């Protein structure tokens, strides 16, 4: 009788831990949707803001560049703060920064004010509710199933784009871009109270089965950041993150404006790019599934080939704007926008496994932030200098190819 009771209690506790893990996963997914959606919503604001002040493309795109630069450079600091203060403080600070930033932007009249609010503050806010704290928190609940959980959270990138881009365009059409920024700001601040009331002590403690369990096959090879930086795989992964982000974000920052200039109505352009969020989920799951079937390197290379096809379809759109080409572009380019992220992250964590893997991975991910910033800013400069999208697309294509090269030539990434 006692034995049956003991088994029943163990089963009940196990079920409770599973439910808590799913709640934590849903929370991380929601925060990622919010962060990514608010960050990428600037692609819809780009045209109305630039027209309001008469700024050229490079000037206004500099705001978007700063967002992802700040987000990338903040990543290692966020990990340290998470370890020291816990998830509640990190996530709350992120929402506070986002809310204040959008309220300031709603009253901005100078470029530096947009760069400070939408650029720096929103970028830091995104980092505080983004992939680094989410990966640490999920690691405490999912353990060896972390790659699967991270694939779900990475797909939130698409969810954020799908939800917030069309909403942004509808709000801009009805209340203007300043009114829309006010709504964003008050919404972020309004989420602070329910966030603070969540049972963070339980969330932060993690699953006892994960926290107390050790992997018998685990060997800490004593990696430090300095030692990792002397390894060729560190810079290979860094360059992959950097050049891939350059290629993808040089286009992503201007895609809505590009589609409008090609002849599509503004709402259709924003909605079409927003649907990249739907196909991203399938792209994420598809590439992750292929990883188990054909191996990591072939899966990553295939994803690059699909991205290249998407860029070629986008190039054709300016000469023949039609729904078929637009759909092909959204499916190819949108589905691969972040699909490589979990595989590249898993590669980094496998090579540099150990106590300091978080610091090492956070440092590698700086490449993504730098690439996103440089790509979007360079794309704006190229468009202004040439008054054409063709050199921009050529630049993006070359950058994506450079991002793919490490998986072709670097020994540690070929295995």
C-alpha positions in Angstrom: 0.0 0.0 0.0 2.8 2.4 1.0 4.7 1.4 -2.2 1.7 2.2 -4.3 1.2 5.5 -2.6 4.8 6.4 -3.1 4.6 5.6 -6.8 1.4 7.6 -7.1 3.1 10.6 -5.4 6.1 10.3 -7.7 3.9 10.2 -10.8 2.0 13.2 -9.6 5.2 15.1 -9.0 6.5 14.1 -12.4 3.3 15.3 -14.0 3.5 18.6 -12.2 7.1 19.1 -13.4 6.1 18.4 -17.0 3.3 21.0 -16.7 5.6 23.6 -15.2 8.1 22.9 -18.0 5.5 23.5 -20.6 4.4 26.7 -18.9 8.0 27.9 -18.9 8.3 27.0 -22.6 5.1 28.9 -23.4 6.4 31.9 -21.4 9.7 32.0 -23.3 7.9 31.6 -26.6 5.6 34.5 -25.8 8.5 36.8 -24.7 10.4 35.8 -27.9 7.3 36.7 -30.1 7.0 40.0 -28.4 10.7 40.9 -28.6 11.3 39.7 -32.2 8.0 41.2 -33.4 8.7 44.6 -31.9 12.2 44.6 -33.3 11.2 43.7 -36.8 8.2 46.0 -36.8 10.5 48.8 -37.7 10.5 47.5 -41.3 6.9 48.7 -41.5 7.7 52.1 -39.8 10.7 52.7 -42.0 8.8 54.3 -44.9 6.3 56.5 -43.0 9.0 57.8 -40.6 11.5 58.6 -43.4 8.7 60.4 -45.4 7.8 62.4 -42.3 11.2 63.8 -41.8 12.7 63.6 -45.3 15.5 61.3 -44.3 17.4 59.1 -46.8 17.4 55.3 -46.5 20.8 55.0 -44.9 19.8 57.4 -42.1 16.6 55.7 -41.2 18.0 52.2 -41.5 20.8 53.1 -39.0 18.1 52.9 -36.3 17.3 49.3 -37.3 21.0 48.5 -37.4 21.5 49.8 -33.9 18.7 47.7 -32.6 20.4 44.4 -33.6 23.9 45.7 -32.8 22.8 46.6 -29.2 20.9 43.3 -28.9 24.0 41.2 -30.0 26.5 43.1 -27.9 24.3 42.9 -24.8 24.0 39.1 -25.0 27.0 38.1 -22.9 26.1 40.6 -20.2 22.5 39.3 -20.1 23.7 35.8 -19.3 25.8 37.1 -16.4 23.0 39.2 -15.0 20.6 36.2 -15.3 23.0 34.1 -13.2 23.3 36.8 -10.6 19.8 38.2 -10.3 17.5 35.5 -11.8 14.9 35.6 -14.6 12.4 37.8 -12.9 14.7 40.8 -12.8 16.1 40.2 -16.3 12.7 39.9 -18.0 11.1 42.8 -16.0 14.0 45.1 -17.0 13.5 44.1 -20.6 9.8 45.0 -20.7 10.6 48.3 -18.8 13.2 49.3 -21.4 10.9 48.4 -24.3 7.9 50.3 -22.9 9.9 53.4 -22.1 11.7 53.3 -25.5 8.5 53.3 -27.6 6.9 56.1 -25.5 10.0 58.2 -26.1 10.0 57.3 -29.9 6.4 58.4 -30.1 7.5 62.0 -29.4 10.9 61.9 -31.2 11.7 64.6 -33.8 15.4 64.0 -34.4 17.3 61.0 -35.8 19.5 60.7 -32.7 16.3 60.3 -30.6 15.2 57.4 -32.7 18.7 55.9 -32.6 18.7 56.1 -28.8 15.1 54.8 -28.2 14.3 52.4 -31.0 17.9 51.6 -31.7 19.8 51.2 -28.5 17.0 50.8 -25.9 14.8 48.5 -27.9 17.9 46.4 -28.9 18.9 46.0 -25.2 15.3 45.3 -24.2 15.0 42.5 -26.8 18.2 41.0 -25.5 16.7 40.9 -22.0 13.7 39.0 -23.1 15.3 37.1 -25.9 17.3 33.9 -26.8 20.0 34.1 -24.1 17.9 34.2 -21.0 15.3 31.9 -22.6 18.0 29.3 -23.4 19.3 29.4 -19.8 15.9 29.0 -18.3 14.8 26.3 -20.6 18.0 24.4 -20.0 16.9 24.0 -16.4 13.7 22.3 -17.4 14.4 20.4 -20.6 18.1 19.2 -20.2 18.9 16.9 -23.2 15.7 18.0 -24.9 16.9 21.6 -25.0 17.4 21.6 -28.8 13.8 20.7 -29.4 12.6 23.4 -26.9 14.9 25.9 -28.5 13.5 25.1 -31.9 10.1 26.1 -30.6 11.4 29.3 -29.2 13.4 30.1 -32.4 10.1 29.7 -34.3 8.8 32.6 -32.2 10.8 34.8 -34.5 8.3 33.9 -37.2 5.4 34.3 -34.9 6.4 37.8 -34.0 6.8 38.8 -37.6 3.5 37.2 -38.5 1.5 38.9 -35.7 3.1 42.3 -35.3 3.9 43.4 -38.9 0.3 43.4 -40.2 -0.9 44.9 -36.9 1.7 47.6 -37.1 0.6 48.5 -40.6 -3.1 48.6 -39.7 -2.4 50.7 -36.6 -0.2 53.1 -38.7 -3.1 53.5 -41.2 -5.5 54.4 -38.4 -3.6 56.3 -35.7 -0.3 57.1 -37.4 3.2 55.9 -36.5 3.4 58.0 -33.4 0.1 56.7 -32.1 1.2 53.1 -32.8 4.4 53.6 -30.9 2.4 54.9 -27.9 0.2 51.7 -28.1 3.4 49.5 -28.2 4.9 51.4 -25.2 1.8 51.2 -23.0 1.3 47.5 -23.9 4.9 46.6 -22.9 4.6 48.5 -19.6 1.1 46.9 -19.0 2.6 43.5 -19.2 5.1 44.2 -16.3 2.6 43.6 -13.5 1.4 40.1 -14.6 5.0 39.2 -15.3 6.1 40.2 -11.8 3.3 38.1 -10.3 4.4 34.9 -11.9 6.0 32.2 -9.6 9.5 32.9 -10.5 11.1 31.1 -7.6 9.6 27.9 -9.0 10.4 28.7 -12.6 14.1 29.5 -11.7 14.6 26.3 -9.6 14.3 24.0 -12.6 13.2 20.4 -12.8 14.8 18.3 -10.0 15.3 15.5 -12.5 17.4 17.9 -14.7 19.2 19.9 -12.0 20.3 16.8 -10.0 21.0 14.5 -12.8 24.4 14.3 -14.3 25.3 13.0 -17.8 27.7 10.0 -17.4 29.1 10.7 -20.8 29.7 14.4 -20.1 33.3 15.5 -20.0 34.2 19.1 -19.1 37.2 19.8 -21.3 38.0 23.0 -19.4 37.1 25.4 -22.2 37.5 29.1 -21.3 36.6 32.0 -23.5 40.3 32.8 -24.2 41.0 29.2 -25.1 38.0 29.0 -27.3 39.0 32.1 -29.1 42.2 30.4 -30.1 40.3 27.6 -31.7 39.4 27.8 -35.4 35.9 26.6 -34.8 35.1 29.7 -32.6 35.9 32.1 -35.5 34.3 29.8 -38.1 31.0 29.9 -36.2 31.4 33.6 -35.5 31.9 34.3 -39.2 28.9 32.1 -40.1 26.7 34.1 -37.8 28.2 37.4 -39.0 28.0 37.0 -42.8 24.7 35.1 -42.8 23.2 38.0 -40.7 24.7 40.6 -43.1 23.1 38.9 -46.1 19.7 38.3 -44.6 19.3 41.6 -42.8 20.5 43.8 -45.6 17.3 42.6 -47.3 15.0 42.2 -44.3 15.4 45.8 -43.2 14.0 47.1 -46.5 11.8 44.3 -47.7 8.5 46.0 -47.1 9.7 49.2 -48.8 11.1 47.1 -51.6 7.7 45.4 -52.2 5.9 48.8 -52.1 8.3 50.2 -54.6 7.8 47.1 -56.8 4.0 48.0 -56.9 2.4 46.1 -54.1 0.0 48.0 -51.7 1.5 48.7 -48.3 -0.8 46.4 -46.3 -0.2 43.6 -48.8 3.5 44.1 -48.6 3.5 44.1 -44.8 1.2 41.1 -44.6 3.2 39.1 -47.2 6.4 39.6 -45.3 4.5 38.9 -42.1 3.6 35.5 -43.4 7.2 34.7 -43.5 6.6 33.9 -39.8 4.3 31.0 -40.8 6.8 29.4 -43.2 9.6 30.0 -40.8 8.0 27.5 -38.4 7.9 24.9 -41.1 11.5 25.8 -42.2 12.7 25.5 -38.6 11.1 22.1 -38.0 12.1 20.9 -41.5 15.8 21.7 -41.1 15.8 20.3 -37.6 14.2 17.0 -38.9 16.8 16.8 -41.7 19.5 17.2 -39.2 18.6 13.8 -37.8 18.1 12.2 -41.2 21.0 13.4 -43.4 23.3 15.1 -40.9 24.0 18.6 -39.8 26.3 19.8 -42.5 24.1 18.7 -45.5 21.0 20.2 -43.7 22.8 23.6 -43.2 24.1 23.7 -46.7 20.6 22.9 -48.1 19.1 25.8 -46.0 21.7 28.1 -47.6 20.7 27.0 -51.1 17.1 27.7 -50.4 18.0 31.2 -49.1 19.9 31.9 -52.3 16.9 30.8 -54.4 14.8 33.2 -52.3 17.1 36.2 -53.1 16.9 35.3 -56.8 13.1 35.3 -56.7 13.1 38.7 -55.0 15.3 40.1 -57.7 12.8 38.9 -60.3 9.9 40.5 -58.4 10.9 44.1 -59.4 10.6 43.2 -63.1 7.5 41.1 -62.8 5.5 41.8 -59.5 3.1 38.9 -59.2 1.7 36.7 -56.5 3.5 33.6 -57.6 7.0 35.1 -57.4 6.0 36.8 -54.1 4.9 33.6 -52.6 8.0 31.8 -53.8 10.2 34.5 -52.2 8.3 34.4 -48.9 8.5 30.6 -48.7 12.2 30.3 -49.7 13.7 33.3 -48.0 11.3 33.5 -45.0 11.4 29.9 -44.1 15.2 30.0 -43.8 15.5 33.3 -42.0 16.4 31.8 -38.7 16.2 28.0 -39.4 20.0 27.6 -39.1 20.1 29.1 -35.7 19.4 26.0 -33.5 21.8 23.9 -35.5 24.6 26.4 -35.4 23.9 26.9 -31.7 23.9 23.1 -31.0 27.2 22.9 -32.9 28.8 25.5 -30.7 27.6 23.9 -27.5 28.8 20.5 -28.7 32.3 21.7 -29.5 32.7 24.0 -26.5 30.7 22.0 -23.9 31.6 22.7 -20.3 30.8 25.1 -17.5 31.6 28.2 -19.5 29.7 27.2 -22.7 27.1 30.0 -22.0 29.8 32.7 -22.0 31.5 31.2 -25.1 28.2 30.9 -27.0 27.1 34.4 -26.0 30.4 35.7 -27.4 30.0 33.8 -30.6 26.5 35.1 -31.0 27.9 38.7 -31.0 28.7 37.9 -34.6 25.0 37.7 -35.4 24.3 41.1 -33.8 27.2 42.8 -35.6 26.2 41.2 -38.9 22.6 42.3 -38.5 23.6 45.8 -37.8 26.3 46.0 -40.5 24.0 44.4 -43.1 21.0 46.6 -42.6 23.1 49.8 -42.4 25.2 48.8 -45.5 22.0 47.9 -47.4 20.7 51.4 -46.7 24.0 53.0 -47.9 24.0 50.9 -51.1 20.4 51.8 -51.9 21.1 55.5 -51.4 24.4 55.4 -53.4 22.9 53.6 -56.4 19.2 54.4 -56.2 18.7 50.7 -57.1 18.0 47.5 -55.4 20.2 45.4 -57.7 23.5 46.1 -56.1 21.9 45.5 -52.7 20.7 42.1 -53.7 24.1 41.2 -55.1 25.7 42.3 -51.8 23.2 40.1 -49.9 23.8 37.1 -52.2 27.6 37.4 -51.8 27.3 37.7 -48.0 25.1 34.6 -47.7 27.6 32.6 -49.7 30.4 33.7 -47.4 28.3 32.6 -44.4 28.0 29.1 -46.0 31.7 28.7 -46.7 32.8 27.7 -43.1 30.6 24.6 -43.4 32.4 23.7 -46.6 36.0 24.1 -45.6 36.4 24.2 -41.7 37.2 20.6 -40.4 35.4 21.0 -37.1 32.1 22.0 -38.9 32.4 19.3 -41.6 32.0 16.5 -39.1 
